[in-house]
C-alpha cells in the first residue's frame, strides 16, 4: 500500500461537520482496515452559523461581500471610518460606526475595536492583483477567543473593492447580515498499536479537514498521509510503547478536534505528541517546532546530522494540533515541510495537489520514523513530562489568556 495515495484520495473540500467530512472519514478508515487495523470515531460539537444574506452597499453600488459566521446580525446604514492601523484609534472615534480595516484583523485589533464600541467591521481579502474569475472571496468565522471580547458583525470584501472605496472616500455604508446559529458534529479518527509498555503513550496527530474552496491536498492531506505511513510502519515494526494515531477534525476552525480529544483524555498517560502539518512540497524546507524542553531540540538537530536530513528546529508554539497537548503539559512537536514564499499556497483553491511529490513526502516521513523509533523503543523514555515556564507563557499568549 502506498500511503501517498491518500493525498489524491482526499483531494476535495473537507469542511468540518459536512457530508464531505464523512466521505473523508470513510476513505481514511478504509486504509486503516486494509492494514488490518481497527479504529474508533469520537464525535464533538462545533459551534457554527448559517449565513442567509449578506449585503454591503455604498452610494447605490453593491459590493461583493461575505459575512463572518458567528458574528451576529445587522441591517442598517452607518457612518464609515477607514482605519489604517490600531494606533488610529487614538485619533478617530469608531463608536457606533462601521470600520474598514486596512490591516490584518488580528485578535488584538478585534478586541480594541469592540472596546471602542464599533458597530460593524469590514475586513479585506486577497490582493489588488487577484482575478475575480479564478479567486474565491474568503469565508471567515469568529472564534471563541473573538467572542470573549463581544460579538460584532463582520464582513469581508475584496482588496480591489477596498481600493475603490478608499479612493472614493464615502461617508456612509449600508450593511445587512442575516445568519442563524447552529451546531455541527465533527469527529476524530483514532487507532492504536499496543506496546509492551502501556502507561507511556506516544500520540501521532494530523488534521484531515480543509477550508472552504480548498481541496486541502498540501494542507493537510499530506500530514494525514504521513501519519498513515507511520501507522503502517509501526504495525510492521512492533513498538515497545503504546502508540495512538489521531486524525483530528476541525483543526481549521481553531484546533477544535485536538482540544476535544485532550478534554476527554486528560487522564491518559500520554508522554509525547508528534504532529504532522503539511509535507511533500517540492519547493520547500523541513522544520520541526518543539513545544517543550530545549534538550529535545538539541537531540533532533544532532539526529538530523547523524542521518543526513536537513531540518530547521525551533522552539515555541506551532498553530496546529500539537498545541492542545502542550497546553496540558505534554511535550509536543510539529513536523512540516513548509513552502517557500514563491511556492505552493494553502487556504485557497490553489491548494489542489500540484507541486507535491512522493520523494519529499517519504524523506520527511522516514526522518520522523527514525526519531520516533528512538523515543518509542528507548529503555527509559528520553523526554520528561515537563513544560518549561517560558513555553507555558507562550501557550497562554497564543490562547490570549492573561498572565501576570
Buried (B, 14 or more C-beta within 10 A) or exposed (E): EEBBEBBBBBBBBBBBBBEBBEBBBEBBBEBBEEBEBEBEEBEBEBBBBEBEEBBBBBEEEEBBBBBBBBBBBBEEEBBBBBBEEBEBBEEBEBEEBBBBBBEEBEBEBBBBBBEBEBBBBBBBBBEEEBEEEEBBBBBBBBBEBBBEBBBBBBBBBBBBBBEBBEEEEBEEBBBBBBBEEEEBBBBBBBBBBEBEBEEBBBBBBBBBBBBBBBBBBBBBBBBBBBBBBBBBBBBEEEBBBBBBBBBBBBBBBBBBBBBBBBEEBEEBEBBBBBBBBBBBBBEBBBBBBBBBBEEBBEBBBEBBEEEEBEBEBEBEBBEBBBBBBBBBBBBBBBBBBBBEEEBBBBBBBBBBBEBBEBEBBBBBBBBBBEBBBEBBBEEEBEBEBEBBEEBBEBBBEBBBEEEE
